[in-house]
């Protein structure tokens, strides 16, 4: 049996909103359109400015992005 591999345009984005925890259900090729969750929440995000995308701050989860490495942007 062959193992399914991830591929551009075949997989879901699955980016998680740092505050609400909602997961983006759109294909991974949806950029630059906003992320969208099944509950109707939509958002833009960018690399977290506090942890520089590591998800960690002061030996714990980054409080700005909740460890997701991305923070919501206001557009």
Order of alpha helices (4+ residues) and beta strands (2+ residues): beta-beta-beta-beta-beta
